[in-house]
Amino acid sequence: MTTSPPDSVRLTDTQLYRVTDAMRLLRMSRTVIYDQIRTGRLRSVKQGRARLITPSAIRAYIALLEKEAEEAA
């Protein structure tokens, strides 16, 4: 028998994207995604051998790109 955690503990809204998912969402190659992770521009977490990216990290990265584009203009 399993029990559900209380509503305050549920993390149903939390998602973790694999690099392949981030590639599709950002329309970038695997090499570029890993380069952005390595330089700290795209935050990620590691679970075992998997590199995972949170939705907030993807939003922050997009905001960074928009800010850089505005500054360049």
C-alpha positions, 0 to 999 in steps of 0.5 A, a space after each residue: 500500500 502506498 500513500 500520497 504525500 500531502 498536497 503541500 509536498 507534491 511536486 507535480 509542477 516540477 519538471 526536469 528536462 534532459 539535454 535532448 529535450 532542451 535541444 528541441 525546446 531551444 532549437 540548439 545542437 547538443 554541442 551548443 547546449 553542453 557548451 552553454 552548461 559548461 560556461 554556466 550560461 545554462 544551469 543544470 543539475 545532475 542525477 546519477 549520470 543524467 544531466 537535467 535542466 529545469 524549466 526555470 533555467 531554460 527561462 533564465 537562459 532565454 531571458 539572458 539571450 534577449 538581454 544580450 540581443 537588446 544590448 547589442 542593438 
